[in-house]
Amino acid sequence: MQNRTRTAWVFLAPALILMAFVAGWPLCRSIWFSLTETNINDLSASQFVGLANYWGEFGLFGNANYADGFWASDWGLSIRNTFKFAIVSVALETLFGLGIAMLLNQDFKGRNLVRTAVLIPWAIPTIVSARMWGWMLHDQFGVFNQMLLDAGLIAHKIAFTADPHYALWTVVAVDVWKTTPFMALLILAALQTLPKECYEAARVDGVHPLRVFFRITLPLIKHPLMVAVIFRLLDALRIFDLIFVLTSNSATTISMSGFVRREMVDNGNVGYGSAASTSLTLILFLTAVLFLRAARVRLSEESQ
């Protein structure tokens, strides 16, 4: 047993060392910067300020300068935008992905071709798809506005990516279009592992398909479905590129990652931006823990 443990550590050691350099060192450096007042123009001239970037008069939280309250501040708004985007987009992607996976799990002619075609939106790089949708949704020469005008559904062209009332939900719609195939693929993999005997018995007994879905299919794919949702949720909470390209990271659609980028790169406040990035990491970690506890999912062999 000791030899097996030693062998396991020998195989794991290179990966752990590489992870320490690639992920551990930048994380520790970011945490250190978050405790200092550092400007991007001179990283060596940092001054230790403790938790001032997190809490207090100049901090992210408990800031008395937030005249309209925390949730009206840029940091509070970025948290709201990120969670609104993540919750709505992941919910829609899960529902649409489940429906598409159920269809693709059926036996029909040309199934392999349809499965490949469905994956195309997911295979397109995010920057390319964001730029493509930006052109189609453009308020002056976009084809989407022209189609709505020709159909008589709108009286004037809409700035989908610039109007604060539409911008965030436009990003959600584009993300749903792009990422639903990813969820469908994961759910389809789970569906193909289900025993066919259950369905044959249900068909012989004349059980309604909806009853089969809720009593057999859904319980059997519950754990793989929840794992897919948590992976997608954590990915959605890191959203940056889609919002940055579609809406130019405007104040009304800014995400937590966009806030970090703005503070560290545009404003040069490395210390303050690092505090925001560390807070973002903690928020992601807490969200994952709370979701797994709420869904009662365990990422271990016992959950199988």
C-alpha positions as CSV (number, residue, x, y, z in Angstrom):
1,M,0.0,0.0,0.0
2,Q,2.9,2.4,0.8
3,N,4.5,1.6,-2.5
4,R,1.3,2.4,-4.3
5,T,1.0,5.6,-2.5
6,R,4.6,6.5,-3.2
7,T,4.2,5.7,-6.9
8,A,1.1,7.8,-7.0
9,W,2.9,10.8,-5.6
10,V,5.8,10.3,-8.0
11,F,3.3,10.5,-10.9
12,L,1.5,13.4,-9.4
13,A,4.5,15.5,-8.5
14,P,5.3,16.9,-11.9
15,A,1.7,18.1,-12.4
16,L,1.6,19.6,-8.9
17,I,4.9,21.4,-9.4
18,L,3.7,22.7,-12.7
19,M,0.4,23.8,-11.2
20,A,2.2,25.6,-8.4
21,F,4.2,27.7,-10.9
22,V,1.3,28.3,-13.4
23,A,-1.6,28.8,-10.9
24,G,-0.2,29.0,-7.4
25,W,2.5,31.7,-7.9
26,P,0.2,34.1,-9.8
27,L,-2.6,33.6,-7.2
28,C,-0.2,34.3,-4.3
29,R,1.2,37.3,-6.1
30,S,-2.3,38.6,-6.8
31,I,-3.2,38.2,-3.1
32,W,-0.1,40.1,-2.1
33,F,-0.8,43.0,-4.5
34,S,-4.3,43.2,-3.2
35,L,-2.8,44.1,0.2
36,T,-0.8,46.9,-1.3
37,E,-1.3,50.2,-3.1
38,T,0.5,49.5,-6.4
39,N,0.3,51.2,-9.7
40,I,1.0,49.5,-13.0
41,N,3.6,52.0,-13.9
42,D,5.9,50.9,-11.1
43,L,5.2,47.6,-9.6
44,S,8.2,47.7,-7.3
45,A,7.0,50.9,-5.6
46,S,4.1,49.2,-3.8
47,Q,3.0,50.3,-0.3
48,F,1.4,47.9,2.1
49,V,-2.1,49.0,3.1
50,G,-3.5,45.8,4.7
51,L,-7.2,45.2,3.9
52,A,-7.9,48.8,2.8
53,N,-8.5,47.6,-0.7
54,Y,-11.2,45.2,0.5
55,W,-12.9,47.1,3.3
56,G,-13.2,50.7,4.3
57,E,-13.3,54.2,2.8
58,F,-11.4,53.1,-0.3
59,G,-12.3,49.4,-0.4
60,L,-14.6,47.2,-2.4
61,F,-16.9,46.6,0.5
62,G,-18.1,48.8,3.4
63,N,-17.2,51.9,1.4
64,A,-18.8,55.1,2.8
65,N,-18.3,56.8,-0.5
66,Y,-21.0,54.7,-2.1
67,A,-23.6,57.4,-1.9
68,D,-26.4,55.4,-3.6
69,G,-25.5,52.1,-1.8
70,F,-23.3,49.2,-2.5
71,W,-25.3,47.7,-5.3
72,A,-25.3,51.0,-7.3
73,S,-21.5,51.1,-7.2
74,D,-19.5,49.8,-10.1
75,W,-18.3,46.8,-8.1
76,G,-21.8,46.0,-6.8
77,L,-23.2,46.5,-10.4
78,S,-20.6,44.1,-11.8
79,I,-21.6,41.4,-9.2
80,R,-25.3,41.9,-10.1
81,N,-24.6,41.8,-13.8
82,T,-22.4,38.7,-13.5
83,F,-24.9,36.7,-11.5
84,K,-27.9,37.8,-13.6
85,F,-26.0,36.7,-16.7
86,A,-24.8,33.4,-15.2
87,I,-28.1,32.3,-13.7
88,V,-30.3,33.2,-16.7
89,S,-27.9,31.9,-19.4
90,V,-27.1,28.6,-17.6
91,A,-30.8,28.0,-16.9
92,L,-31.7,28.5,-20.6
93,E,-28.7,26.5,-21.8
94,T,-29.6,23.6,-19.6
95,L,-33.2,23.6,-20.7
96,F,-32.4,23.9,-24.4
97,G,-29.4,21.6,-24.1
98,L,-31.6,18.9,-22.5
99,G,-34.2,19.2,-25.2
100,I,-31.6,19.0,-28.0
101,A,-29.9,16.1,-26.3
102,M,-33.2,14.2,-26.1
103,L,-33.8,14.7,-29.8
104,L,-30.3,13.7,-30.7
105,N,-30.6,10.6,-28.6
106,Q,-33.4,9.3,-30.9
107,D,-32.6,7.0,-33.8
108,F,-33.2,8.8,-37.1
109,K,-31.6,9.1,-40.5
110,G,-28.7,11.5,-40.6
111,R,-28.3,11.6,-36.9
112,N,-24.5,11.8,-37.0
113,L,-24.6,14.7,-39.4
114,V,-27.1,16.6,-37.2
115,R,-25.0,16.0,-34.1
116,T,-21.9,17.5,-35.9
117,A,-23.9,20.5,-37.2
118,V,-25.3,21.3,-33.7
119,L,-21.7,21.7,-32.4
120,I,-20.7,24.4,-34.9
121,P,-21.7,27.4,-32.7
122,W,-19.7,26.0,-29.8
123,A,-16.7,25.4,-32.1
124,I,-16.5,29.0,-33.3
125,P,-14.1,31.1,-31.1
126,T,-15.9,33.4,-28.7
127,I,-14.3,36.5,-30.2
128,V,-15.4,35.6,-33.7
129,S,-19.0,34.8,-32.7
130,A,-19.2,38.0,-30.7
131,R,-18.0,40.1,-33.6
132,M,-20.3,38.3,-36.0
133,W,-23.4,38.9,-33.7
134,G,-22.2,42.5,-33.2
135,W,-22.5,43.1,-36.9
136,M,-25.8,41.3,-37.3
137,L,-27.3,43.2,-34.3
138,H,-25.9,46.6,-35.4
139,D,-28.5,49.4,-35.1
140,Q,-27.6,51.0,-38.4
141,F,-26.7,48.2,-40.9
142,G,-27.4,45.1,-39.0
143,V,-29.5,42.4,-40.7
144,F,-31.4,41.6,-37.6
145,N,-32.9,45.1,-37.2
146,Q,-33.8,45.1,-40.9
147,M,-35.6,41.7,-40.6
148,L,-37.7,43.0,-37.6
149,L,-38.5,46.2,-39.5
150,D,-39.6,44.3,-42.6
151,A,-41.8,42.0,-40.5
152,G,-43.4,45.0,-38.8
153,L,-42.4,43.9,-35.3
154,I,-40.5,47.1,-34.5
155,A,-41.2,50.7,-35.6
156,H,-37.5,51.8,-35.5
157,K,-34.1,50.2,-35.2
158,I,-32.9,49.1,-31.8
159,A,-29.4,49.4,-30.5
160,F,-29.3,45.9,-29.0
161,T,-25.7,46.1,-27.8
162,A,-25.7,49.8,-26.7
163,D,-29.2,50.3,-25.2
164,P,-29.0,49.6,-21.4
165,H,-32.4,47.9,-21.5
166,Y,-31.3,45.4,-24.1
167,A,-27.5,45.1,-23.8
168,L,-27.1,42.5,-21.1
169,W,-29.9,40.3,-22.4
170,T,-28.4,40.5,-25.9
171,V,-25.2,39.1,-24.4
172,V,-27.3,36.4,-22.7
173,A,-28.9,35.5,-26.0
174,V,-25.6,35.2,-27.9
175,D,-24.1,33.1,-25.1
176,V,-27.1,30.8,-25.1
177,W,-26.7,30.4,-28.9
178,K,-23.1,29.6,-28.5
179,T,-22.9,27.4,-25.4
180,T,-26.2,25.4,-25.6
181,P,-24.4,22.8,-27.9
182,F,-21.8,22.2,-25.1
183,M,-24.6,21.4,-22.6
184,A,-26.4,19.3,-25.1
185,L,-23.2,17.3,-25.8
186,L,-22.6,16.6,-22.0
187,I,-26.2,15.6,-21.5
188,L,-26.3,13.4,-24.6
189,A,-23.2,11.5,-23.2
190,A,-25.2,10.9,-20.0
191,L,-28.3,9.8,-21.9
192,Q,-26.4,7.2,-23.9
193,T,-25.3,5.4,-20.7
194,L,-28.8,4.8,-19.6
195,P,-30.0,1.1,-19.6
196,K,-32.5,0.4,-22.5
197,E,-34.3,-2.2,-20.5
198,C,-36.1,0.4,-18.4
199,Y,-37.5,2.1,-21.5
200,E,-38.5,-1.2,-23.1
201,A,-40.4,-2.1,-19.9
202,A,-42.1,1.3,-19.8
203,R,-43.0,1.0,-23.5
204,V,-44.6,-2.4,-22.9
205,D,-46.5,-1.1,-19.9
206,G,-47.8,1.8,-22.0
207,V,-46.3,4.5,-19.7
208,H,-46.7,8.1,-21.1
209,P,-43.4,9.5,-22.4
210,L,-43.5,12.5,-20.0
211,R,-43.9,10.1,-17.1
212,V,-40.9,8.1,-18.4
213,F,-38.9,11.3,-18.6
214,F,-39.6,12.5,-15.1
215,R,-39.6,9.1,-13.4
216,I,-36.7,7.4,-15.2
217,T,-34.6,9.7,-17.4
218,L,-34.3,12.7,-15.2
219,P,-33.4,10.8,-11.9
220,L,-30.8,8.7,-13.8
221,I,-29.0,11.7,-15.3
222,K,-29.3,13.9,-12.3
223,H,-25.7,13.7,-11.2
224,P,-24.1,14.1,-14.6
225,L,-26.6,17.0,-15.3
226,M,-25.6,18.8,-12.0
227,V,-21.9,18.4,-12.7
228,A,-22.5,19.9,-16.2
229,V,-24.4,22.8,-14.7
230,I,-21.7,23.6,-12.0
231,F,-19.0,23.5,-14.7
232,R,-21.0,25.8,-16.9
233,L,-22.0,28.1,-14.0
234,L,-18.4,28.6,-12.9
235,D,-17.5,29.3,-16.5
236,A,-20.3,31.8,-16.9
237,L,-19.3,33.6,-13.7
238,R,-15.9,34.3,-15.3
239,I,-17.6,36.0,-18.3
240,F,-15.4,38.7,-19.9
241,D,-14.7,38.3,-23.6
242,L,-18.3,38.2,-24.9
243,I,-19.4,41.3,-22.9
244,F,-16.1,43.1,-23.8
245,V,-16.6,42.7,-27.5
246,L,-20.3,43.1,-27.8
247,T,-20.8,46.0,-25.4
248,S,-17.3,47.4,-25.1
249,N,-17.4,46.6,-21.3
250,S,-19.9,49.5,-20.8
251,A,-20.8,50.5,-17.2
252,T,-24.3,49.0,-17.5
253,T,-23.1,45.5,-18.6
254,I,-19.7,45.3,-16.8
255,S,-18.9,42.0,-15.3
256,M,-16.6,41.2,-12.3
257,S,-13.8,40.1,-14.7
258,G,-14.4,43.3,-16.7
259,F,-14.2,45.4,-13.5
260,V,-10.9,43.7,-12.7
261,R,-9.5,44.4,-16.1
262,R,-10.6,48.0,-16.1
263,E,-9.0,48.7,-12.7
264,M,-5.7,46.9,-13.5
265,V,-5.2,47.9,-17.1
266,D,-7.2,51.0,-17.9
267,N,-6.8,52.7,-14.5
268,G,-3.5,51.1,-13.5
269,N,-4.7,50.3,-10.0
270,V,-3.0,46.9,-9.6
271,G,-3.6,46.8,-5.9
272,Y,-7.3,47.6,-6.1
273,G,-7.8,45.4,-9.2
274,S,-6.0,42.5,-7.4
275,A,-8.4,42.8,-4.5
276,A,-11.3,42.6,-6.9
277,S,-9.8,39.5,-8.6
278,T,-9.2,37.8,-5.2
279,S,-12.8,38.6,-4.3
280,L,-13.9,37.2,-7.6
281,T,-12.0,33.9,-6.8
282,L,-13.6,33.7,-3.4
283,I,-17.1,34.4,-4.8
284,L,-16.6,31.6,-7.4
285,F,-15.4,29.2,-4.7
286,L,-18.3,30.0,-2.4
287,T,-20.8,29.7,-5.2
288,A,-19.5,26.3,-6.2
289,V,-19.6,25.0,-2.6
290,L,-23.2,26.4,-2.0
291,F,-24.4,25.0,-5.3
292,L,-23.0,21.5,-4.7
293,R,-24.5,21.4,-1.2
294,A,-27.8,22.6,-2.4
295,A,-27.9,20.1,-5.3
296,R,-26.4,17.4,-3.0
297,V,-23.9,16.5,-5.7
298,R,-20.6,14.9,-4.7
299,L,-17.8,14.8,-7.2
300,S,-16.7,11.4,-6.1
301,E,-17.2,7.8,-6.9
302,E,-19.9,7.5,-4.2
303,S,-22.2,9.7,-6.3
304,Q,-22.2,7.3,-9.2
